[in-house]
Amino acid sequence: MASTSSLFIGLSGLNANSRNIDVIGNNIANVNTNGFKAGRLNFAKALSRTVSEGTSPGSVTGGSNPTQFGQGVTIAGTQRNMSEGAPTGTGDSRDLAIEGNGFFILESAEDQYYTRVGSFRTDRDDFLTSIDGNYVLGYPADENFQIQPGALERISIPVGALTIAEATTSVNMAGNLNASGTVATTGSSHTLDSTTGAGFSLIAGATVPATAPNVLETTSLLGEIEDPISPGSGTPLFTAGQTIRVDGVEKGTQILGAAGFLVDAASTVQDFMDFLTDTFGLRTDIGTNADGGQPGIALDPLTGTIDITGNAGETNNITMTGEDIRVFNADGTLASQPFLVNQSAEASGEAIKTAFSVYDSLGTPLRVDISMVLEGKSNTGTTWRYYAESPDDTLGGPSIGTGTIEFDNFGKIIGPESVAVVLDRDGTGAASPLTFDIRFNSDGDQVTSLTDSESSLVSTFQDGVPIGTLDSYAVGGDGVITGTFSNGLIRTLGQVALASFTVPEGLVELEQNLFRPGPNSGPAIITEPQQLGTGRIVSGALETSNVDLGQEFISLILASTGYSASARVIRTSDELIQQLLVLGQ
C-alpha cells in the first residue's frame, strides 16, 4: 500500500541534491578565482525507522537481523579542499604566490584576516595592500636595513621616495708596477725670487727685523717685505687684506686645485711657506730623497730666496711659472705677480698615478689620486711608496696619506696589503673624517711588481655610492623584500610574514578571498616563510583555483541524476496514492 513516507524520502533527496548542485555550481563559478578552494557536500542517511532490532540465536531457533526502514537522506556537512592551486606566472614581480600551507596576513580596522591571494600593490602612502585595500603585515627593516622580527607591522615600500647614499669604506686596486724601472732619487727643485738672481728683503724699520747678515727670516712679517720694484722706498710687497692665490700649478700630469692665502697683519714668511707646502702636497715627514734633498720649502735667509724641493718620482714633479702665483686685492683686482720662478731640477724615478672617486656619507663624489713611486730595490724585492692626494680634503692641501709597500722576489706583495686613508670633511655637513681602505690584494684583485715596459694601476672597485632613489622591489622565497636603487644599491626593506593553522579546513571563509580563524582551525601561528610548513613565496605569480573542472562536471551529472530520481520517487508515490483513492470510490 502506498505510504506518504516515500513522498518525504523523495523530498529529502530533492533537497540534498539541490544543495549539492549549489556547491558544485559555486566551484564551477570560481574556477578562475585566484586562491579559491573547492568545496564538497557530504550526504548521510537520515535516521531509520526501526521495527525490530533483531534477535539472538536460541536453542531451537537462529538469530534475526534488525528490521529498519530508511527515512531518506540528509546533509552531513561540507568539506573544503585546502590543497594548493598551481602558481601561474603574471610577469609582475609584485604578485606573490605561496608554495606551501601558509597564508598572507592582512589587517583591516584592527582585525586580522588571512588569504592565499598575493595580488599586492602599494597605496599612495607607500603601504603594501591587497586588492581590496587591506594592509599586508610583516617585519620591518631598521635604518641599517636589518630586518627586525617580532611584532607585526604594516609593510612600507616607498618607491620613488626613499633615497640613500653610502660612504666609501674600501677601494680595490689592480695592476703591475714595473720592477725594472729607475729608482726614484730626485725631486723637482724651484726657487722663488724677486728678480733675476735676487731674493726678497725687509723694508727699513721693520718691526720684526732680520738678524744680520740675514736679509729675511721665517719669522719676518709678510707685510714688511719690500716691493722689489721700488727698492729703498719702504713700500711693502703685501698688505693686509690681500690674497696670494696659487692656481695652475701642475704636479705630474695633474693640475692642482686653486688655493688662496689671506694676508693679515700677523702673517709671517713661515705661514706662507706652510701654505705652499700644503698646497703642493709635499710630504716632509718621510725623510730625504735618495740624492739628499729634503722635500719641503726652505728660506735662504742670506739671500731671501725661497727654495721648493719636491718628493722623488715622476708623478711628484712640480711644474709652475710666476703666472701661477698672483696677488689680488680685497676687491678682487689683480695687485701684482711678485714671484720669479726658476726650476733647476725635475723629479725622476719610475712612478704611476691613477685617479678614482669615493663618496662621503652624503653621497658627495670626491676625487682621490694615488701615485706609486719606486723607492728601492734589494735582494729581497722592491719597495714602492704610495702617495694619496685629494683636492676635496678640507683640512688643507691635497696630501692625505703616504707609506711604503714591499714586494718579494716574485713580484708578489708582502705587505701591507691594505692601507687606511683619512680624508677630512669638516664643514661640509658630512661625517668627518671619511676613512677608507685602499686594498692592494683583495677579492681577486692584486697589485704586482714584475718587469714590464711601464707600470699600470687602476681602481677596480669601491663600495661607496652617490644618492639614489628606490626604483623597484622584489620578494624572495623567504619573504625578504629587496629594493633596488637608482645608484645600483640593493637593500632589504622588510619581510612578508606568513601564518599557518593546525586545521586549515576549519577556517571560516569570508568575501574577497579572505579567511578568519574558526573554532576548529586553531589560532594563527605567525612565522617567517619556509618555517613551520608555511612554504616559500614565489614572486611574479598568483595561485590559481584548485577546482577540478572535469570532476565537477561529473559530480554535476550525478547530482542532476539524483535529483531526477528523487523526483521520480515522489511521482511514483503520488501515482500509487491516486490508485488507492480510485479503489475507494
C-alpha positions in Angstrom: 0.0 0.0 0.0 1.3 3.4 -0.9 2.9 5.4 2.0 3.3 9.2 2.5 6.8 8.4 3.9 8.1 7.8 0.4 7.0 11.3 -0.5 9.2 12.8 2.3 12.0 10.5 1.4 11.9 11.7 -2.2 11.7 15.3 -0.9 14.8 14.8 1.2 16.6 13.6 -1.9 15.5 16.7 -3.8 16.8 19.0 -1.0 20.1 17.2 -0.6 20.9 17.0 -4.4 19.7 20.7 -4.8 22.3 21.7 -2.1 24.9 19.6 -3.8 24.2 21.4 -7.1 24.7 24.7 -5.2 28.1 23.6 -4.0 29.2 22.3 -7.4 27.9 25.4 -9.1 29.9 27.6 -6.7 33.0 25.6 -7.5 32.5 26.0 -11.3 31.7 29.7 -11.0 35.0 30.2 -9.1 37.2 28.1 -11.5 39.1 31.3 -12.4 39.2 32.8 -8.9 42.7 33.1 -7.7 43.3 31.2 -4.5 39.8 29.7 -4.4 39.4 26.4 -2.5 36.8 24.0 -3.9 34.1 22.7 -1.5 32.4 19.3 -1.4 29.0 18.4 0.1 28.8 15.1 2.0 25.5 13.1 2.3 24.4 11.0 5.2 21.2 8.8 5.5 18.5 10.1 7.8 17.6 8.3 11.0 16.0 4.9 10.1 12.6 3.8 11.5 13.3 0.6 13.5 10.6 -2.1 13.6 12.8 -4.7 15.2 16.4 -4.7 16.5 16.6 -8.4 15.7 17.0 -11.4 17.9 19.9 -13.5 19.1 20.2 -17.2 18.3 18.3 -19.6 20.7 18.5 -23.3 21.4 16.0 -24.2 18.7 16.0 -21.0 16.5 18.5 -18.9 14.7 19.1 -15.2 15.2 17.4 -12.5 13.1 18.7 -9.1 11.9 17.2 -5.7 12.6 14.2 -4.6 10.6 14.6 -0.9 9.7 13.2 1.4 7.1 15.2 4.4 5.9 13.8 7.9 6.1 15.8 9.5 3.3 19.0 11.5 3.0 20.3 14.5 4.9 23.4 16.8 4.6 26.3 15.7 6.8 28.2 18.8 6.1 30.7 20.5 3.7 34.4 20.0 3.4 36.9 22.4 1.8 39.8 21.2 -0.2 42.8 23.2 1.0 45.3 21.7 -1.4 47.5 24.2 -3.3 46.4 25.6 -6.6 49.0 25.8 -9.3 51.1 29.1 -9.4 50.6 30.9 -12.7 53.2 33.5 -13.8 51.9 37.0 -14.2 55.0 38.8 -15.3 54.7 41.3 -12.4 57.1 40.8 -9.6 54.7 42.4 -7.2 52.3 39.4 -7.4 53.0 36.7 -4.8 52.1 33.1 -4.5 52.7 30.6 -1.7 54.2 27.1 -2.3 53.1 25.6 0.9 50.3 25.7 3.5 50.8 29.3 4.7 48.6 32.3 4.5 49.3 36.0 3.9 48.4 38.2 6.9 46.2 41.2 6.3 45.0 44.0 8.6 41.7 46.0 8.3 40.3 48.1 11.1 42.4 46.4 13.7 41.3 42.9 12.7 43.5 40.4 11.1 42.5 38.3 8.1 44.2 35.6 6.1 44.4 35.0 2.4 46.2 32.9 -0.2 45.9 35.6 -2.9 49.0 37.8 -3.2 47.9 40.4 -5.7 49.5 43.2 -3.7 50.3 46.8 -4.6 51.4 49.9 -2.8 49.0 52.7 -2.0 49.6 56.5 -2.0 51.1 56.3 1.4 53.6 53.6 0.3 52.0 50.8 2.3 51.7 47.3 0.7 48.0 46.5 0.4 45.7 43.8 -1.0 43.4 44.5 -4.0 40.6 45.4 -1.6 42.7 47.8 0.5 43.7 45.6 3.4 47.3 46.2 4.8 49.8 43.5 4.3 51.7 42.7 7.6 55.2 41.6 8.1 58.5 42.5 9.7 60.1 46.0 9.1 63.7 46.8 8.5 65.6 49.3 10.6 67.6 52.3 9.5 70.5 50.0 8.8 68.3 47.8 6.6 68.3 44.9 9.0 65.0 43.0 9.5 63.5 43.4 13.0 61.5 40.2 13.7 58.9 40.4 16.4 55.7 42.4 16.3 53.9 42.6 13.0 53.8 45.9 11.3 52.3 47.3 8.0 54.9 47.0 5.3 56.1 50.2 3.7 57.8 50.3 0.3 58.4 54.0 -0.6 59.2 53.5 -4.3 60.3 56.9 -5.8 60.5 58.5 -2.3 63.2 56.7 -0.4 66.7 58.0 -1.1 70.0 56.6 0.1 73.8 57.3 -0.2 76.6 55.3 1.2 80.1 56.4 2.2 83.1 54.6 0.8 84.9 52.1 3.1 87.2 50.3 0.8 88.8 50.6 -2.7 90.4 47.7 -4.6 93.4 48.3 -6.8 94.9 46.1 -9.5 97.9 46.4 -11.9 101.6 45.8 -12.2 104.4 48.1 -11.1 107.4 48.0 -13.3 110.2 46.4 -11.2 112.8 47.2 -13.9 112.1 50.9 -13.7 114.6 53.5 -12.4 114.6 54.0 -8.6 113.4 57.5 -7.7 116.2 59.6 -6.4 115.5 63.3 -7.2 112.6 65.6 -6.6 111.8 68.8 -8.5 113.6 71.9 -7.4 112.4 75.5 -7.7 113.3 78.9 -6.3 111.0 81.9 -5.8 113.0 85.1 -6.5 112.0 88.7 -6.6 114.1 89.5 -9.6 116.7 87.6 -11.6 119.3 86.2 -9.1 117.9 88.1 -6.2 115.6 87.3 -3.3 113.4 89.3 -1.0 114.3 91.7 1.8 112.6 93.7 4.5 111.7 97.4 4.5 113.7 99.8 6.6 112.5 100.0 10.1 110.7 96.6 10.1 109.1 95.8 13.5 110.5 92.3 13.2 113.9 92.9 11.7 116.2 90.2 10.5 119.4 89.5 12.3 122.5 90.5 10.2 123.8 89.2 7.9 120.3 87.8 7.2 118.0 89.8 4.9 114.9 87.8 5.6 113.8 85.2 8.2 110.9 82.8 8.6 109.6 85.0 11.5 109.5 88.1 9.3 106.1 89.6 8.6 104.8 89.4 5.0 103.5 93.0 5.3 107.1 94.2 5.9 108.7 92.6 2.8 109.8 95.4 0.5 108.5 95.6 -3.0 111.5 94.8 -5.2 110.2 97.2 -7.9 110.7 100.1 -5.5 113.9 99.3 -3.5 114.6 101.6 -0.6 111.2 103.2 -0.8 109.7 101.3 2.2 106.8 100.2 0.0 105.6 96.8 1.2 105.1 94.0 -1.3 102.0 92.7 0.5 99.3 94.4 2.6 96.7 93.1 5.0 93.5 92.0 3.2 95.3 90.8 0.1 95.1 87.2 -1.1 98.1 85.3 -2.5 96.4 82.9 -5.0 98.1 79.8 -6.3 96.4 78.4 -9.4 97.6 76.4 -12.4 100.5 74.5 -10.7 100.9 71.1 -12.3 102.1 68.1 -10.3 102.9 65.1 -12.5 100.2 65.3 -15.1 97.6 66.6 -12.7 96.8 70.3 -12.2 96.5 71.1 -8.6 93.4 72.8 -7.3 93.4 76.6 -6.7 94.2 77.8 -3.2 94.4 81.2 -1.6 96.4 82.6 1.4 94.8 85.6 3.1 97.5 88.1 4.3 96.8 89.7 7.6 98.9 91.9 9.9 100.4 88.9 11.7 101.1 86.7 8.7 104.8 85.5 8.6 107.0 84.1 5.9 106.7 80.7 7.7 102.9 80.9 7.5 103.2 81.4 3.7 105.7 78.6 3.4 103.5 76.2 5.3 100.6 77.2 2.9 102.8 76.4 -0.1 103.8 73.0 1.5 100.1 72.1 1.9 99.1 73.4 -1.5 101.7 71.4 -3.3 101.1 68.3 -1.2 104.7 68.0 -0.2 105.5 65.2 2.2 108.2 66.5 4.6 107.8 63.6 7.1 109.3 60.7 5.1 113.0 61.7 5.2 115.2 63.0 2.5 115.2 61.9 -1.2 117.9 59.5 -2.3 120.0 62.4 -3.6 120.0 64.0 -0.1 117.4 66.7 -0.9 114.9 67.4 1.8 111.3 67.7 0.5 109.7 70.9 1.6 110.0 74.6 1.4 113.0 76.4 2.9 114.1 80.0 3.2 117.7 81.1 2.4 117.9 83.9 5.0 121.1 85.3 3.4 119.6 85.9 0.0 115.8 86.0 0.8 115.2 83.3 -1.7 112.5 80.6 -1.1 113.5 77.1 -2.2 111.0 74.4 -3.1 112.0 70.8 -3.2 109.5 68.1 -4.2 109.3 64.4 -3.4 111.0 62.0 -5.7 109.2 60.2 -8.6 108.0 61.5 -11.9 104.4 61.8 -10.7 105.6 64.2 -8.0 107.3 66.6 -10.4 106.1 70.1 -9.9 105.7 72.4 -12.9 104.9 76.1 -12.4 105.6 79.6 -13.6 105.4 83.1 -12.0 101.9 83.4 -13.5 100.7 80.7 -11.3 101.2 82.7 -8.1 99.5 86.1 -8.1 98.3 88.6 -5.5 94.8 90.0 -5.5 93.4 93.0 -3.6 90.4 92.7 -1.3 88.1 93.9 -4.2 89.3 91.1 -6.4 91.5 93.2 -8.7 95.0 91.9 -9.6 97.6 93.6 -7.4 100.9 92.0 -8.6 102.7 88.9 -9.8 105.6 89.1 -7.3 107.5 85.9 -7.8 110.0 84.9 -10.4 110.0 81.1 -10.6 113.2 79.2 -11.6 113.3 75.4 -11.9 116.7 73.8 -11.5 115.7 70.1 -11.4 112.9 67.8 -12.4 111.7 64.8 -10.4 112.8 61.4 -11.6 112.1 57.8 -10.9 109.6 55.1 -12.0 106.1 56.1 -11.0 102.5 55.7 -11.9 99.4 57.7 -11.0 95.7 56.9 -11.2 92.5 58.6 -10.0 89.2 57.3 -8.7 86.2 58.7 -6.9 85.0 57.9 -3.4 81.8 59.1 -1.6 81.3 60.7 1.8 78.2 60.0 4.0 76.1 62.5 2.0 77.0 60.8 -1.3 79.3 63.6 -2.5 81.8 62.4 -5.0 85.4 63.1 -4.0 88.4 62.7 -6.2 91.4 60.7 -5.0 94.7 60.4 -6.8 97.2 57.7 -5.8 100.8 57.5 -7.0 103.1 54.6 -6.7 106.8 55.5 -6.8 109.7 53.0 -7.0 111.7 53.8 -3.8 114.2 51.0 -3.6 115.4 47.6 -4.8 117.2 45.0 -2.8 118.0 41.3 -2.7 114.6 40.6 -1.2 112.5 42.5 -3.7 111.3 46.0 -4.4 109.9 48.8 -2.3 107.3 51.2 -3.6 105.9 54.3 -1.9 102.3 55.4 -2.3 101.1 59.0 -2.2 97.4 59.6 -1.8 96.0 63.0 -2.5 92.6 64.6 -2.8 91.7 68.2 -3.8 88.5 67.7 -1.7 90.3 67.4 1.6 89.1 70.3 3.8 92.0 70.2 6.3 94.4 72.0 3.9 96.3 70.7 0.9 95.8 67.6 -1.2 98.0 65.1 0.6 96.0 62.6 2.7 98.4 59.7 3.1 101.7 58.0 2.3 103.6 54.9 3.1 105.7 52.1 1.7 104.7 48.7 0.3 107.0 45.7 0.0 107.1 43.1 -2.8 109.1 39.9 -2.8 111.5 38.5 -5.5 108.5 37.1 -7.4 106.7 40.3 -7.6 104.0 39.4 -5.0 103.0 41.8 -2.3 104.5 41.2 1.1 102.7 44.0 2.9 100.8 45.8 3.9 98.0 44.5 1.7 95.8 47.5 2.5 96.3 50.9 3.9 93.9 53.3 5.7 93.4 56.8 4.2 91.8 59.6 6.0 90.0 62.4 4.1 88.8 65.3 6.2 85.3 66.6 5.5 84.9 69.3 8.2 82.4 72.0 7.4 80.6 70.0 4.6 77.8 68.5 6.6 79.1 65.0 6.0 80.6 62.7 8.7 84.2 63.6 9.2 86.7 62.3 8.6 86.0 59.9 5.8 88.2 56.9 6.4 88.6 54.1 3.8 91.0 51.3 3.0 92.9 51.1 -0.2 93.4 47.4 -0.9 96.3 46.2 -3.0 95.4 42.5 -2.7 91.7 41.7 -2.2 88.9 39.7 -3.8 90.9 38.5 -6.7 92.4 42.0 -7.5 96.0 42.4 -6.8 99.0 44.7 -7.5 102.2 43.0 -8.5 105.7 44.3 -9.1 107.1 42.5 -12.2 109.3 43.6 -15.0 107.3 45.3 -17.7 107.7 48.1 -20.3 105.8 50.5 -18.0 103.7 50.5 -14.8 100.0 50.2 -14.7 97.5 50.8 -11.9 93.7 51.0 -11.8 90.9 51.1 -9.3 88.6 48.0 -9.9 86.0 48.5 -7.1 84.9 50.9 -4.5 81.8 50.4 -2.3 80.5 53.9 -1.8 77.6 55.3 -3.9 76.0 58.7 -4.5 72.4 59.5 -3.8 69.9 57.1 -5.3 66.2 56.7 -5.3 64.3 53.4 -4.7 63.3 52.3 -8.2 61.7 48.9 -7.7 61.5 45.9 -5.3 61.2 42.1 -5.4 60.3 39.5 -2.8 62.4 36.4 -2.3 61.4 32.9 -1.4 62.0 33.7 2.2 59.7 36.7 2.1 62.5 39.2 2.2 61.7 42.4 0.3 64.7 43.7 -1.6 64.8 47.2 -3.0 66.9 48.3 -6.0 68.0 51.9 -6.0 68.9 54.1 -9.0 72.5 54.2 -7.8 72.9 50.4 -8.0 72.4 49.7 -4.3 70.3 46.8 -3.2 69.0 46.9 0.3 66.5 45.0 2.4 63.2 46.8 3.0 61.3 44.3 5.1 59.9 40.8 5.2 56.5 39.4 4.4 55.2 37.2 7.3 53.0 34.1 6.9 50.5 32.3 9.1 49.8 28.6 9.5 46.9 26.8 11.2 46.6 23.4 12.8 43.4 22.6 10.9 43.3 25.0 7.9 40.0 23.4 6.8 38.5 24.8 10.0 38.9 28.4 8.8 35.8 30.5 8.1 35.6 31.7 4.6 34.7 35.4 4.0 34.3 37.5 0.9 37.2 38.8 -1.2 39.2 35.5 -0.8 39.6 36.2 3.0 39.5 33.7 5.9 39.3 34.2 9.6 40.1 31.6 12.4 37.2 29.3 13.3 36.6 27.2 16.4 38.3 24.2 15.0 41.1 25.8 13.0 43.2 26.7 16.0 45.0 30.1 16.4 47.2 31.5 13.8 50.9 30.6 14.1 52.9 33.6 12.8 56.3 33.0 11.4 58.7 33.7 8.5 58.2 32.0 5.1 59.8 28.5 4.8 59.2 27.9 8.6 56.7 25.5 10.2 55.4 24.3 6.9 54.3 27.7 5.7 56.2 27.2 2.4 58.1 29.6 0.2 56.9 32.7 -1.6 57.0 32.8 -5.4 57.4 36.3 -6.9 55.7 37.2 -10.1 52.9 34.6 -9.8 49.4 34.1 -8.4 47.9 30.9 -7.1 45.0 29.6 -9.3 41.8 27.9 -8.1 42.2 24.2 -7.2 38.8 23.4 -8.8 39.0 20.2 -11.0 36.5 21.2 -13.7 36.2 17.7 -15.1 35.4 16.2 -11.7 32.9 19.0 -11.1 31.0 18.2 -14.3 30.9 14.5 -13.3 29.6 15.5 -9.9 27.1 17.8 -11.5 25.8 14.9 -13.7 25.5 12.7 -10.7 23.7 15.3 -8.6 21.3 16.0 -11.5 20.6 12.3 -11.8 20.0 12.0 -8.1 17.6 15.0 -8.2 15.7 13.5 -11.1 15.5 10.1 -9.4 14.2 11.7 -6.2 11.5 13.5 -8.2 10.6 10.2 -9.8 10.1 8.7 -6.3 7.7 11.4 -5.4 5.8 10.9 -8.7 5.6 7.2 -8.3 4.3 7.6 -4.7 1.7 10.1 -5.9 0.5 7.6 -8.6 0.1 4.8 -6.0 -1.9 7.1 -3.7 -4.1 8.1 -6.6 -4.8 4.5 -7.5 -5.6 3.8 -3.8 -8.1 6.6 -3.9 -9.7 5.2 -7.1 -10.3 1.9 -5.4 -12.1 3.6 -2.6 -14.7 5.2 -4.9 
